[in-house]
């Protein structure tokens, strides 16, 4: 280490506390004899608006292999970015995800997965696992999904975090998958 910066070819020292040194929480290694975590693999299938009072709320639908739908409410920026990517259009300007991709490329960072995490019964953050750093960082669910979609990285949800009451609470009819022409995003 020179001036607190690690050479990109240097392996992380597992004896040091990475969270104190970098701010990232270390990726937990499985104990001997412990089974692998059971994950649901999810993919982005639709982007739409939820009818909620006077103002629509942007939502991204994820689907697992069993065809279960899971809505994730996101910000307008993440919604528009994912919608543009799904329609094979380029976004009007560079995004945070383009900057992250440039950083990942420059430092040879490999993304393993984006894991959605639920806290206190509500979806609250996404963990982006970087396989060659054995750590992850937390970002909002919308940013995590947009980054996963941009990088073709798997989106995972631990089965212990699946609340089927939440997943089945919404009906597809509650969502409008056409952008509301009354909304002006000033693009």
C-alpha positions in Angstrom: 0.0 0.0 0.0 1.3 3.4 -0.9 -0.4 6.5 0.5 -3.4 4.4 1.5 -4.1 3.3 -2.1 -3.8 -0.3 -3.0 -2.1 -1.3 -6.2 -4.8 -2.7 -8.5 -2.7 -6.0 -8.9 -2.3 -6.4 -5.2 -4.6 -9.0 -3.5 -6.6 -7.7 -0.6 -5.1 -8.5 2.8 -7.8 -10.6 4.6 -6.3 -10.0 8.0 -7.1 -6.3 8.0 -10.6 -4.9 8.7 -11.7 -3.8 5.2 -14.8 -2.0 6.5 -12.5 0.3 8.6 -10.0 0.8 5.7 -12.4 1.3 2.8 -15.9 1.8 4.2 -17.1 -1.4 2.4 -18.5 -4.3 4.5 -16.6 -7.5 3.8 -18.4 -10.3 1.9 -19.1 -13.0 4.4 -17.3 -16.3 3.6 -19.3 -19.5 4.2 -18.2 -21.6 7.1 -17.0 -25.1 6.5 -19.9 -27.5 6.2 -22.3 -24.6 5.6 -24.5 -24.8 2.5 -24.5 -22.1 -0.2 -27.2 -19.4 0.2 -30.3 -20.2 -1.7 -31.0 -17.3 -4.1 -33.8 -16.4 -6.5 -32.4 -15.1 -9.8 -34.5 -12.2 -11.0 -34.6 -10.3 -14.3 -36.1 -7.0 -15.4 -39.1 -7.4 -17.5 -41.1 -4.2 -17.6 -40.9 -0.5 -16.5 -44.2 1.3 -15.8 -46.1 3.7 -13.7 -48.2 2.8 -10.6 -51.5 4.6 -10.3 -51.2 6.3 -7.0 -53.4 9.3 -6.4 -52.7 12.3 -8.5 -49.1 11.5 -9.4 -48.0 8.1 -10.9 -45.1 6.4 -9.2 -42.4 4.7 -11.3 -42.0 0.9 -10.9 -39.7 -1.8 -12.3 -41.0 -5.3 -12.5 -38.7 -8.2 -11.8 -39.6 -11.8 -12.5 -38.1 -15.0 -11.2 -37.9 -18.4 -12.9 -41.3 -19.4 -11.4 -42.9 -16.4 -13.2 -43.5 -14.6 -9.9 -43.6 -10.8 -10.4 -42.0 -8.5 -8.0 -42.5 -4.7 -8.3 -39.7 -2.4 -7.1 -40.5 1.2 -6.8 -37.7 3.4 -8.1 -36.9 7.1 -8.8 -37.8 8.8 -12.1 -34.2 8.9 -13.3 -33.7 5.1 -12.8 -37.1 4.4 -14.3 -36.3 6.5 -17.5 -32.8 5.0 -17.8 -34.1 1.4 -17.6 -37.0 2.2 -20.0 -34.6 3.7 -22.5 -32.3 0.7 -22.2 -35.2 -1.7 -22.7 -36.2 0.1 -25.8 -32.6 0.0 -27.1 -32.4 3.8 -27.1 -29.4 5.7 -25.9 -29.9 7.9 -22.8 -29.7 11.7 -23.6 -26.6 12.2 -21.5 -24.0 10.2 -19.6 -25.3 8.6 -16.5 -23.9 7.5 -13.1 -23.9 3.9 -14.5 -21.6 5.0 -17.4 -19.3 6.5 -14.8 -19.3 3.4 -12.7 -18.6 1.2 -15.8 -15.6 3.4 -16.6 -14.3 3.1 -13.1 -14.9 -0.7 -13.0 -13.1 -1.1 -16.3 -10.2 1.1 -15.3 -9.5 -0.9 -12.1 -10.5 -4.3 -13.5 -13.4 -4.7 -11.1 -15.6 -7.7 -11.8 -19.3 -7.5 -10.8 -20.7 -10.8 -9.5 -24.3 -9.9 -8.7 -26.7 -7.2 -7.5 -28.5 -8.6 -4.4 -31.7 -6.9 -3.3 -32.0 -6.8 0.5 -35.1 -6.3 2.6 -35.0 -4.5 5.9 -37.9 -4.4 8.4 -40.3 -5.9 5.8 -39.5 -3.2 3.1 -37.1 -3.3 0.2 -34.5 -0.8 1.2 -31.1 -1.4 -0.5 -29.2 -3.3 -3.1 -25.8 -4.9 -2.5 -23.4 -4.9 -5.4 -20.9 -7.7 -5.0 -17.5 -7.3 -6.6 -16.0 -10.7 -6.9 -12.4 -9.8 -7.2 -12.6 -7.6 -4.1 -14.6 -9.9 -1.9 -16.7 -7.0 -0.7 -19.9 -5.2 -1.6 -21.3 -1.7 -1.5 -24.8 -0.5 -0.8 -26.9 1.6 -3.2 -30.6 2.2 -3.7 -32.6 -0.6 -5.3 -33.3 1.5 -8.4 -29.6 2.3 -8.9 -28.7 -1.4 -8.3 -31.3 -2.7 -10.8 -30.2 0.0 -13.4 -26.5 -1.0 -12.9 -27.3 -4.7 -13.2 -29.4 -4.1 -16.3 -26.6 -1.9 -17.8 -23.9 -4.5 -17.1 -25.9 -7.7 -17.6 -25.2 -8.7 -14.0 -27.5 -11.1 -12.3 -30.1 -9.7 -9.9 -30.5 -11.9 -6.8 -32.8 -12.0 -3.8 -32.3 -14.5 -1.0 -35.2 -16.8 -0.5 -35.3 -15.9 3.1 -36.1 -12.3 2.1 -39.0 -13.2 -0.2 -42.3 -12.1 1.3 -44.9 -13.6 -1.0 -47.6 -11.5 0.6 -45.8 -8.4 -0.7 -45.1 -10.0 -4.1 -48.7 -11.0 -4.6 -50.2 -7.8 -3.2 -50.1 -6.0 -6.5 -52.0 -6.9 -9.7 -50.6 -6.3 -13.1 -53.8 -4.1 -13.8 -52.5 -1.6 -11.2 -49.7 -0.6 -13.5 -49.6 1.5 -16.7 -46.8 0.4 -18.9 -47.1 3.4 -21.3 -45.3 6.6 -20.3 -48.0 9.1 -19.2 -48.0 11.8 -21.9 -49.0 14.4 -19.2 -45.6 13.9 -17.4 -42.9 16.2 -18.6 -39.4 15.0 -17.8 -37.7 17.9 -19.7 -35.4 15.6 -21.7 
